[in-house]
Amino acid sequence: MRRPPLRVTAALSLAALFIGSTATSGFAAEGVTTPTPIEGTPGHYIVVLKGDPLATYDGGVSGLKATKPQKGKQLDANSANSQKYRAHLKNEQRKLAKQAGVTPDAEYQITLNGFSADLSGAQVDKLRASKDVLGVYPDSIRHPQAQTSTDFLGLGDDATGAGGVWEQTGGVDTAGEGIVVGVVDTGIAPEHPSFDGAKLKKQNHKKSQGQPYTDGSYVYFDKADGGTFQSPIVTGQGWDKHDYSTKLVGGQYFSTGAAAAGFDFQYDYLSPRDGDGHGSHTASTAAGNFGVEASVESVDFGTVSGVAPAAKVSAYKACYVGPDPAVTDDDICALSDLVAAIDAAVADGVDVINYSIGGGAATSVLEPDDIAFFNAAAAGVFVSVSAGNNGPDPVTADHASPWYTTVAASTIPTWEGTVRFPGFEEAGASVSVPFGEEVTGPSIYAGDAAAGDGAALCLPGSLDAAKVTGHIVVCDRGENARAEKSDVVKDAGGIGMVLVNVPGGADSLDNDFHAVPTVHLAAAHRAAVLAYVQGGTDLPVTLIGENVTGETTPVPQIAGFSSRGPMNANGSDVIKPDVAAPGVAILAATNNAPDAEPTFGILSGTSMAAPHVAGLAALYLGEHPNAAPAEIKSAMMTTAYDTVNADGSKNTDPFSQGAGQVDPTRYFEPGLLYLAGPAEWAAYIEGTGLAEFDGIEPIDGSDLNGASIGIGSLASAQTVTRTVTATAPGSYTAEVDLPGVDVTVEPSTLSFSKAGESKTFTVTFDNATAPVEEWATGLLTWKGENGDVRSPLAVFPVTADAPAEVSGAGVDGSETIEITPGVDGELPLNLHGLTPLTLLVDEANPVEGHSGDQDSGDENKDVTWIVDVPEGTTLSRFDLDSSDDEGSDLDLTVYRVVSPTDLRYYERWQSATASADERVTITAPTAGTYLVVANMYSTPNPMTWDMTYANVVTGADQGSLTATPNPLQTTRGEAVSYDLSWSGLQAGSKYLGVVQYGDSEVRTIVTVDAAQ
């Protein structure tokens, strides 16, 4: 499960509520109103003394010079004069506090002369009566209202529901009505106001005119599409039958896989109850109630709403939290439990599934959960999945299959603060510097205050309190949780933190509740900040609780953490992610114990983006109850718009934003739809070679009828085909923008006389000037009277279109290989190998000439080996060959593991077809230890089998493999051939080699059987 660090419970550190003034000039100047105190009420207060604070002191105290900066100058809070005056103020404050019997918990000298403390009613009155006190003010925390994600998306005002898409659908009471959103996650908090509903009426399978009902064993709900949702009532820890309602119509939990893995459940609930917060957050984002009052750490943030507030929610818990909520490695989401949850959700009859769960960059489009979602989509269930939080590097996105919608995370207007020092004033994310207030202090770079390893990152125990105390500390992002860094700063005596992103890492700006006032800045500002603070000179820095720069932060930007494409899972012809949605600083429900108050949290991640799309799918289904998943996905993609970069320019990268930011104001009437279904998805799977389907012909991934077009290898002209279906009569004209690539659309104009009419067109791509081995990206836009219909384009011009594999036989021999070059001029052929295949022997059951034998009916036996893959390996191959090709089914899995004795794995490859022969090929594998597992899945007949492998190492064994001519003289797009020859091989052995075309990633694998 990919998720951001959880909200940290910590008291906000407050600065002054206003800038103090001298007693002689008077505070209540024209246009300024002094807050009205609450007389004699116990509580937390800020006590303001009459004397000038450091920033405005212009003399008057015997022996202390003025510290107020001259015009055009900055305050020097660390000068000798300043230090003396601050000491004077501290002394005066402490004398006053002692007289009143008060213990200050914070003291202010820079922009306010005073302190904060818990006061009794009598102490409040005594201090107010003091001749030295300007005022005693009740503590308060105020923040500007950041725009909610639903408001930003144009759904409507969170206070009234008016002015947007909700209103167009009939209002918030009907937005998503009749739809059930299933959430596979960490469970749900049933008493949360986001999921508040009426008590279920008990009936016996009777129609209830749109309202959920129960028979005591199941919850029933008659859906908008005419079907019935039916989910069993379960009980468990902190959960009983009364937790179901007319809003929360389902709750189940799945833990068998986690238990089998030895997970300790004592830190979570064995029930649908959320022990983590992640599941409640995603569920309330997708379909939480409208206009729920939200507060975090006693800070009022106004109201929040789910995207589809009238939709029902059903929770499927398959993820559990460990002893430390901030450490994701402690958590578990067993794949078997996840698949069980998906299965149950579809069985219950949900209309939409949200799946904010992942496992890193996708290596296949056909993992077990992918298969489950294939069938869910085939059953008409729309599935929204998170792209992952491993950005900004490319090829990091999860969830590569085309039958669901993969969602990237984008920013929305959010709570901001400002970091200011001479010559520098930049805004960043902040909810821990109170609105309108300032915190000023001497600064230090954490790396200059080291007391242990990892000081620059503010790791626990790394800071020297002697250097940090009283300072605003600059901490680098990375390694530990963001909120933990401020805990470390506070523990070392720091009064504030500037959290700076590091170039090359995640560059999102995240609103965490920090232990000290904190502003989170982008990586672009790190150099300037460090240039000022480094060296331990204690230069002053001011943190301000709002954006005072006068510059509006551009939105929506793709979050730095949001995982990127392209996808390397079974080819790169399908562009991912599909769309982007709000996923940074999202305020929504979190978890609580059964008898505790409901909570809210501000979380960031693609986990937060996916439920926005799930909610939009529910809204769409509320208007079009019978819409297929592909229709909803297409409508969102073709009406999306470009996100922006940090400088406000357009971001047109489909591998970060997909088709762009979702636009609910347009997607109900997209104009044209790209529709695909199970038959076409199956044809795509066949084209990848992963599985076979009866009566289905394979297609290239580029020809899958999706709303984007990707070609992962373009050496010469390639034509793809698409079919679009109109949602209304109208005409459209094609417009293409793909720099460096010649694109022809035929026909270039499409006319439709009625809704539901379909037309087919082709798009031909031919590289002209685009660099090879780089992605060329752009847009195909159908310009129409009903609006524009956009499709992202991504093609990868390659050095050559060459056979993926060739084979030969004999100790000496040759083969002629024809390629189509994508470049002009000389093309070197770089040869690797030949390398002999090594036989792996089943030591427990050896057979002459074979790895092992298998008796009839001896199924599900695993045979394992450890293999070392050395540095410089360009290709590794593992072959499992059986003598029984008719009735047996063997599977092969290869894992890259920690060590021969620690079999936890980093990566996994599997070949699990319905045959007895399996093969795993790994291009450019990471050096290390690999575990090879052969599973005798089904062996109805006696059989023998071989398990062999080879590591082709760059530069090794080249003497027996030659290419003529080398280099090739090429003309782009014109076929050319060369002879590949080998000699002197050992009779009876098999060999593996690679031909690499120039320095490109294009390779031809060569196998030679010297036994023939």
N, C-alpha and C positions, 0 to 999 in steps of 0.2 A: 504494500500500500504506500503510495507516494503522497506525502502530505507535508504541510509546513509545520514548524515547531508549534506546539500548542500554546495558547494564551497563558502567560505567566501571572500568577496572582501576586501582585505587589502594590504597595501603597504609592500613589503618585507623590512625587516630590514637588512642592509648590514654591514658586517664586512670588514676588510681590504682585498685588493686584493693581497697583498704579505706581507712577513715579512720584516720590515724595517731594515736598517743597518746604521752604523755611517757614517758621512761625510768623515772621514779620510780613512775608508776602502773602501768606494765607493760601490754604489749599483750595477753597471754594472760589476759584477764579471764574470769570464769566464763561458760561457755556459748560461748566463742569459741575456735576451734581455729586455730592458726597453720598455713598451708599448709606441707607438707613439701617443702623444696627438693631439687632434683636435684644431688647433689654434683659440683662441678668440671666440669660439662658445658658446653661452649661453646654460646652461643645468645643470644637476646634476653631481657634481664632488666629487672626494675624494682628499683632500689636504694632502700631506705627508710632515711632517717636517723632518729636517735632524737629529735631536737629537735621541738618542737610545730610543726605547720603553722599558717598564719595563722588559720584558723577556730577553733583551740583554744588559741592562745598566751595565757597569762594572766600573763605577766611572768616575770622571772628573769634576763634578759639585760641586762647593764649598759647603760644609756642608751636602752633600747627599752621603751616602754610596752606594756601588754597590748592585744591586738587582738581577743581573744575577745569577741563581742557580749554585752551584758547581756541578762538574761532578757526575752523578749518583743521583742527588737530583732533586726534583720537585720545580717549582717556587712557592714561597709563596707570593701570591698577596695581602695578608692581614696583612703582618707584618708591624711594625711601619715604617721601612725603606721604604717599598713598598708604604705605604700610603703617605709618605712625597714626594717620587719621583713622584707618580701619581698626587699629588696636584701641583707639580712643572710643570709637563707636561700640565696639564689643564690650568694653568695660562699662560704658553707660547702660547698655542693654542688660547686662548681667546684674548690675546693681539694682536696676528697676525690677527685674524679674525676682531677685532675691527678696526685695521689699514686699512683693506681692505673694511670695511663696510659690512661685511658678518655675517650672523646669522647661526651658525652651527646647523644642525638637528641631528647629532650624533657625538660623540667624542670617540677616541680610544687611549688607553694608554698601553695596555697589549702586543699585538704582533705588533702593529703599532702605531706610534706617529703621529696622525693627526685627521682630522675631515671631515665630508661630509656636503655639503651645495649646495643650488641652487646658481649659479654664473652667472653674466652677462658676456658678452665678455670682457669688460674692467676689471672686477675683475679677470677673468682667467689670463689675461696678467699681471696684477699687482702682483698677487701671484706667478706666474712663475718667475717673475723678482726678487723676494725677496731672499736675501742671506740665509734666514732661511728655505727655502722650497726646498725639494728634488725633488718634482714633483707634478703636478696637473693632475689628470687622470680622463677621462670621466668615469662615472659610467657604469657598465655592470653587467649583471647577467648571470652566466654560470652554467650549470648542465651537468653531464654525461648523455649520452643517455641510459636510461633504455630500456631493450628489450621490444618491443611492444608485445601485446598478439598474434597478427597474426603471427609475426616472431617466437615467442616462440612455437606456435602450429605447425610450419613447413609449413605454407601456402606460405611463400615467403618473400623476402626483401621488406620493405615498400617503398623504394626509387625506385626500379626497377621492383619489382614483380617477380624476377627470383629466381630460386633455391629451389622451393618447390611445393606444391600441386597446386597452381594457374597455374604454368607453365605446369604442367601435364594435366590440364583441357583445355589448349589452350591459357592461359594468362589471365591477370586481366580483359581484355575487354569481356571475355566470362565466367568468373567464377560466376556461378549462373544465367547465361543468360536465359531469358524466365521464370523466377520464380518471384513470388510476395510474399514478406514477410509482413504480417499484424502485426501491433504492437498495442496492446491494452494497453493504458498507459495514460500519461498526455498531449498527443498531440505532435506536431512537429514544428520545426523552418524551414519554407519552403525555406528561402533564404540562409540557411547554405550551405557552399561549400560541405559538406558531402552529400547533397541532390540535388546538382546542376544538372540540366538537360536542355535540349532544350525545346523551346516553342512548345506546342502541335499543330500539324496540324489539321485543321478542315476538317473532312470527314464525310460522311454519311454511317456509318456502313460498310465501305470497309476495306478489308484486307490491312494492311499497311506494310507488309513484316518485321514483327517483332518489329516495333516501335509503341508505344502508340499513340492514336489519339483521337479526341473528335468530338462530334456533337453539342457541346455547352451546353448540359445538362448532359452528361456522359463522363467519360474517359474510353476508351476501350484499351485492350491490348491482343494480341493473344499469348497465353502461349506456353511453350515448350511441354506440354502434349496434345496440340491440342484444349484445351478449351479456352474460352475468359473471361478475367477479365473485369468487367464492374462496375464502381462505380460512384454514382451521384456527380455532382459538387455542392458544397454548399458554402454559404457565411456566414460571421459572423464578430465579432469584430476582426479587424486586419487581415482579411482573405478575399480574393476574388478569382475569377476564374483564375486569372493569377498566383496564387500560385501553381497550378498543373503544372507538367512538364513531360518530358519523363522519369525522375527518380522518382519523387513523384507522383504516379499515382492515389492516393486516399487519402482523408482526410475527416473524418466525426466526429461529436461530439454528445454526449449523456448526457443529464443533467436532465432529468425528475425526476429520483430518488433523485438526490442531491437537486433539488428544493423542492421536497416533504418533504425532511428532514429539510428544512429551511435554507439551506446553502446560504451564502452571496457570490455572484460571483464577487464582486467588485474588488477582488484582482487577478482575473484571466480573461481569455478571454472566452466568450461564442462563441467559434469557435474551429476549429481543432488546432489553434495556441497553442504552448506549453508555459505556464506561469510558469513552474517549473524547467525544464531542464532534468527531469528523462526520459521522453518519447523520447526526441531527442537523449539522451545518448544511450538508449537501441536500438533505430532504427539505429543509425549510427554504433554502434558496430556490429549489425547483418548484415547490408547491405549498410553501408556508402560507398561513392565513394573511389576510390583508390588514395593514395598518397596526402592526403590533408594536407597542412601546418597547424600546430597546435601550438598555444601559449596560455598561461594562465598567467594573470597578467603581461603581457609584457615579459614573459619568453618563449623563443623559444624552443619547444620540438620536432622539426623535423616534420616528416610526420606520419599520421595515416591512416588506411584503415579499412573498414568493412570486416567481414569475407567473405561475398559474394558480392564483389564490383560491379558486373554486374547485380545483382538482383534489382528488383523494390521494392519500399516501399509504403505501404498504412497505414496511421495512423488512429486509432480509439480512440478518446479521451473520456475517461469515468472517469477520475480522475482530481480533481481540487485542487488548492493550496489556503490556507487561508492567513491571514494577516502576519504570521511569517513563512517564508519558511523553517526555521530550526526546526520548531515544527510540527512533523507529525500529532499530534492530531488535528491541525487546518485544515488538509486536508481531502478530502472525495473521496471515490470511492464507490458509491452506487452499491450494488450488482445488482440491476435491470439495472442500466446503463451498468455495465460490461457485463451482459448477452446480453443486446441489442447490444453492440459493437461486441461481439463474433458472434452473429447472423448475423449482417451486414457483418462482415468480410467473413464469410463462404458464405453468399449470393453473395457477390461481386466476389468470386472466388479466394481468396488468397490460396497459396499453403502451407504456413507456418504461424503459429501464435506464437508471443512471448507474454508471460503473466508474467511480473515481478511484480506481485501483490499477496498479501497474507493476511491472517487473523489470523496468529498464528498456533499453532499445530493443525493438522487436527483431527477432531473428527468423520468424516464420509468420505466415498469415493463417496458419492452421494449427495453433495450439488448442488445447482442450476448451478453453473459454471462448476462443474464436469459433470453434465448431459449435459450441452451445449457442453463441450469438448468431451464427449462420441460421440455425434452426429457429431461433427466436424471431429473427427478421423474416424468415420464410413463413412464420406463423402470424406475421403482421405486427410484430412488436418493434417499435422504434427504440434503438439503443444509442445512448450518448456515452462516450468514453473519454477519459482524460489522456492528453498527449504525453504527459510525464513532465517532471521537473528537473531535467538534466541539461537544460540549455545553459549558455547559448550555443554550444558546439553543434555542428551538423551531425546528422545520422544518429540522433539520440532519441527520436520519438518512439513511443510505444504504440501498439494497436494499429497494425498495418492493413488489416482486411477492409475490403470495400463495402461490406454490407452494414457496417455501423458508421457513426459519425464521430470522428476524432477531433477533439477540441483543444485549441491553444488558448493561452491565458493573455488577456489584454488589461490595460489600465483604464481607470475611470477617474474623474475628479475626486480627490480625496483630501484628507486632513494633512496640512502641511505646516512646516516650521522653516525658519531661516537661520543659517549660520552666517555671522557677520564678524569681520575683523578688517583692519585697514586695507583697502583696495579689493575687498572680497565681500560679496553678499549673494548667497545662492540659497535657493529653496530646496527642501527635501521632505521626506515623509516624517510626520511626527504627531503623536497623540499624547505625548508625555510632557511636553512643554505647554502649560496652560495657555489658552487662547489670549492673545494680546499682552502676554507677560514676557519678561526677559530674565534670563539667567546669565550673568557675566562672571567670569573668573579667569585666573591664569590657566594657560593651556599646557599640555604635554602630550607628546606622541607616546603611545603605550610601549612602543619598541625602545624608547629611551628611559623607561621606568621598569626595567626587567628585574624580577627577583627569581625568575625561573624560565623554563622553556615556553615558547609560544606567547611571549609578552605582546608582540605586535597584534596578535589575534585576541588578546584579552582572555586567554585560557585560564581556568581556575588555578589559583595559587601562583600566577605568573607575574603579578604586579607588586612593586615595592611601595608599601603604604607611605613611607617617608617622603617619596617623590610625588605620589598621587594625591595625597590628602589636600582637600581644598581646590583641586584642579578640575578643569574640564578635559577629559581624556579622549584622544583620537584613537579609535580602534579599527583595525582592518576587519572586513567581513571574511568569513570562511571558517571551516572546520567545526567550531562549536555553534550552538544555537545563538541567534542574534540576541534574544532576551537574556541569555546567560551572561553575555558580555557586560551588560549594564549591572547585573548582580555582582560581577567580579569588580567592576569599577567602584560600586557602592561599598563593597566589603573592604576595599583598599582606601576608602575615605574620599573618593572622587565625588564631585557635586554635579557633574553632567557628562555627557558623552556625545561625540560626533562619530557616528558609524559610517565608514566610507567603504564603498565597494572597490574591489581590486580589479584592474584591467585584465580581461581574459576570463573572468569569472562571471557568476550571475550578477546582472546589473539591475535587477528589480529594486524598487523602493518599497519597503514593507512597513506597515503601521503595526508595530508591536507595543505592548504596554511594558515600558521599561522601568527599572528600579530607580533610575535617576533621569532627569530631563535629557531627552535625546533627540537629535535630528539625524536622519539617515540620508546620506548624500550619494549621488551617482559616481561611478568610477572616473568620469571626466573631470571631477573636481579634486581628486585625491592628490595629484601632484601639487596643486596650489596650496592645499591645506597643509601638506607635509612641509612644503618649502617655508611656510610661516612658522609652524610649531616645532619642527625638529630642532634638536640641539639643546633642549632643556632650558630655554631662555624665559619661560613662563609668560609669554606674550598673551594679552587678554583676548578672549573669544567670547562672543555673545550669542546665546541661543534665544530665538524669538518664537513665540507660540503662534505664528501665522506667517503666511507668505507676504512679506513686505517688499519684495523685489520689484513689483510692478510688472513682472513677467508671468504670464499664464503658462503653466506646464502643459505641453501638448498632449492630448489624448485622442483616441486610444493608441497607446504604444504596446507592442508585444513585450511581455515581461521577459527580463533577462533569463529567468529560470525556466521559461517555457521551452520544452524540448522541440527540436527542429527535425525536419526531414533533410535530405531525401531518405526514403526507406530502402534499406538493403535487404529486406526480408523477401526472398523469392523474386528478386527483380526489382527494378525501380520504375516501373511503368504506371504505378498508381501514386498520385501525389498525396502526401499527408503532411501536416494535419489537413482537415477539410475546411474548418472555419475557426474563427477566434471569437471569444466571448469574455466578459469581465471575469477576472480571476485574481486581482490584486486588491488587498484591503477590503474584503467583502464581509460585511456585518450580518450575522445570522445566528440562529440558535446553536447552543452547545449543550453539553450533558449536565445532568444533576442526579444526585441520589434520590431515592423514592420520596423522602420526606424533606428534601432540601428545596430552596428557591430555584426556579429556572434561571439559566444563565445564557449570555450571549458572548460571542467572540468575533474578533476581527482576524480573519485568516486569509492567506494567499496561497495560490497554487492552481495548477490546471484542474485539481480536484474541485476547486470553486467555480471554474469556468464550465465544466461539463454539465452541472445541474442547471445552469442558465439555458443551455440548449435543450436539455430534457424538458424544462418548463415550457420553452417555446414550442416544442413538439406537442405538448399537452394542449397548449392554446390552439395550435393548428388543428389538432384532432377535434377540439371542441367545435370548430367551425366546419371541418371536413372529417366527420367521424370514421369514414372508411378509407381514408388516405393510406397508401402503402408507405413503408419506411423510405423507399427510394424517392417518392414524391416529396416528402417532408425535407429530406436531405437536399434534394435538388433545389427546392424553393428557397431554403436558407442560403445555399451556396451562390446561386445565380443573382440574388438580390443583395449580396454582401458588398461592403465598400472597403477601400484600402485603409489600413491603419497608418500611423505616422511614425517617423523616427524622432529621436530626442530633439532634433533641431526644427521639428515641425514639417519637414518634407515628407512626401508620400513614401510609405513602405510598400513596395510591390513584390516582395519576396514570397512566393507561394509556399516555400518550405518553413517559413516562420508563421505566416498568417493564414495559410490555406487560401480559400477564395476571398478571405477578408473578414471584417467585423460583421457579425450578424446584424440585420436591420429589420426588426419586427414591424416597422411601419410600412414595409413593402412586401413582406414574404407571403401574405395571404393571396396576392394576385401576382405571381412571378412572371406571367406571360407565356413562358415556355418551360417544359419539364423534361429532364433527362431521366427516363424510367428504366430500371433494371430490376430483375427478380431472381429467384432461386436458380432458374435454368441458366441464365447468363453468368451468375456467380459460379455455378458448377463448371461451366465452360472455361471460365477464367482459372479456376483451380486446376482443371486438367491441363491448361496451358502452362502452369508452373511445374507440372510433373509430380505434384504431391499426392494426387488421388485420381481415380477413374470413376466415371459415372456411366451407367448404361444409357445408350441412346443420345449421349451428349458429345458433340464435337468440340475439341479444344479451340480456344481463341487466345490471341496475344493480349496481354494486359492493356496495351494501348487501345485496343478495340472494345474494351468494356464500356458500356453505355453510361458513363458517369458524366458529371457536370464539370470535370476537369480533364485535360489531355496531357498525358506524360509519355515520353519516349525515352527509355533509359539507355538506348544505344542507337545513334543515328550516324551512319556512314555515307549513305546515299539516300535518294528521295524515298520517303515512306508515306503511305496514305492510310489514314484512319477513318473510320466510319462512325457516325453518330445519328441517332434518331431522336427528334424532339416532338413533344405533344403540346398543343396549344391549350391554354386555359381560357382563351377568348379569341374571337376573330381578330385578324390583324396581319400586318406585313412587317417583315424584318429584313435588314440588310447587314451583311457581315462586315465587321471592321476588325483588323488584326494588327497587333503591335507586338512584334517579336524580333528585336534588333539582331541583325546578322544572319537571320534565317529567312529564306524565301518561303512564303506560305500562300497556298491557293485554296480557296473555299469554293466548292461546287455543289449545288448552285449557290451563288452569292446572295440571292434574295429568296426568301421563303414567304409565302402567302397562305393564310389559313382562313377558311370561310366560316368555321364554327369551332367551338370549344370541343376538345377531345380528338381533333384531327391531328394526325401524325405525318411528319415528313422526314426523309433521310437526306443527309448531306455528307460529303467527304472533305477532309482537310489533308492536303499534301504538304509535307515539310521537306525542304532541301537546304542543307547548310550552304551559306554563301561566304560570309566573312566571320562568323562567330568562332571564337577559339575552341579548339578541340580539348577534350578532357575537362571541360567546364560546362556547367549548366547555363543554358540560355532560357530566360523566362520572360513571360509577357501575358497578353490577354487576347482572347477571342470574344468580341462583344457583338451580339445581335442587337442593332439599333432599331427600335420599334416604336410604334405609336402608343403602345401600352407600357413603355419603359424599356430600359436596357436590360439585356440578359447576358451576364458576364461568366466567362469560364477561364480559369487560370491555365496557362500553358507552361510546360517545362520540357525541354528536349536537351539531350546530352550528346553533342557531336563527338564522335570517337575517332581515334587514330585509324581504326580499321574495323570492318565487320568480318569477323573470322569465325571459323567453326569452333564451337566450344570444346570439341573433343575429336581426336582422330585416333585410329588404332592400326597397328601393323603386326606382323608375325615374322618369326625367324631370328636366328642369331645375327644375320646380316639382312638388310633390306632397305626399302625406301617407299615413300608415299608422296604423291603430288597433292599439294594443298592450295586451294584457290581462296583468295580473300578479295574484299572490296575495300580499297583504302579510302579513308576520309581526309587524307592530306595529299599534297603534291610534293614531289622530290624524293630524296633518299629516306627509306624506312628501314632502320636496323632491325634485325631479328635476334633477340637476346635469348639464348638457349640455357635451360636449367635441367639437369639430369643428363642421362637417364639414371634412375635410382632403383635398385632392386626392391621388390615388395618382400617384406619380412613376414613369415608365418608365425602367428601367435598360437601356442599350443595349450589346450585344456589339460593341465597337468593331472587333474583328477580322472581324466578319461581319455588318454591319448590314443590315437589311431595312426597307423603308418600312413604318412603322406597327407594326413588331414589334421585339422585342429581338434576334431572330436566326432563322436557319433551320438545318435539320439534314438532311443527306443520308441516304438509306437505308443502314443498316448502319454508320453512323458512331457507334458506341457508346462509352461511358465517357469522353466528353469532358467536362472540367470547365470551366465559365465562371464567373469570379469578379468580385465588385465589393466596394468598400469603401463603407460607409454610416455616416454620423455620426448618432447618436441624442442629441438635446439634453436638457438638464435639463428636468424638468417633464413629460416624456412619460408619458402615462397608458396608451398602447397603441401597439405597433408591429406592423405586419403586412407579411409578405413573401409574394407570390403568384407562383407559376410556373404559367402556363396554356399548354396546347398545343392546336394545331389537330387533332391526331391522338389521339382518345380510344380507339381500338381496339387497335392493336398496340404502341404505344410505352409505355415506362416511364421516367419522369424522377424524380429525387430532388432534394430541397432541404435544405440544411443551413445554419444560421446560427450563427456563433460571435461571442462578445464577446471581442475580442482586446486586446492591450496597446497597440498603436499601428498606424498604417498600414504601418509598416516592421518591426514586431515582431509576428508573427502567432501567437505563443503565446496560447492562449485560456483565459479564466476559466470561461465557460459555453458550452454547446452545445445547440442545438435542431435536431431533424431531422424531416422529413416524408418518409417513404419507403414509400408505399403501392405497390400494383401498377398504379397508373394513371399517366397522363401529366400530371395536374394535382396540384400539391402546394401546401401552405400552412403557414406558420409564423406563429403569433400569440404575441406576448410581452406579458403584462400587467405594467404598472409596470416597464418595463425600466430597468436601470442605465444612466445616461448614459455615452457613450463611443463607441469605434470598433467597428464590427461588420463581419465578413467574411461575405459571402453567396456560397454555392457552389451552382450548378445543375449537376447531373450528368446527362448524357444516357445513362442506364444502358442502355436498349435502344431503338433507333430503326429498326425494320425498314422503315418507310415514310418518305418525305420529309415534312417537317413544318415549320411555323413555330411560334414560341413567344414569349410575353411574360413578362418578369420585372418586376414592379412592387412598390413599397413605399410605405408612408405611416407617418409618426409623428404620432399625435394628441397634441398638447400641451395641457395643462390651460389653459383660458381662452382658447385661440386659435380664431378663425374661428367664434364662436358665433352671429354675426348671421344665418346662413342656416339655423339649426336651432332650432325652437321646440317646446315641449310644452304641451298644453292639456288639462285644467287643470294648473296647477303652482303650489303644491303639491297633491298628491292628498290627499283626505280618506279615510282607510283604517280598516277594522275587521279585526282579525287573523283570517285564514283565509277572508275573504270577497273574491271576485274583484272587481277594479276595473280600469277601462281609461282610457287617455288617448290623445290624437291627437298623433302626432309629425309635424311639417311642415317642409318645406324650400323654399327659393325662391332664384332668381337664380343658379343654378349654371351653369357653362360647359358648353355643349352638347358632347358627345363625350368628356367626362371621367368618371372614376369617383371616388367620394368615400367617406371612412371617418369615422365618428364614434362616440361612446360616450355612453350614458345611464347615469349613476351614481345609485343610489337612496340619497338621504341621504348620510351620510359612510361608508356601508358599502362592502364589497368587491364587492357585487352589481352587476353591470353588464350592459347589453345593447349589443352591438356593432351599429352601423348601417352598412349599405353602400347607396350610391345610385349607380345607373348612369344618368348624365345623357345617355348616347348613345341610350337607348331612348325 
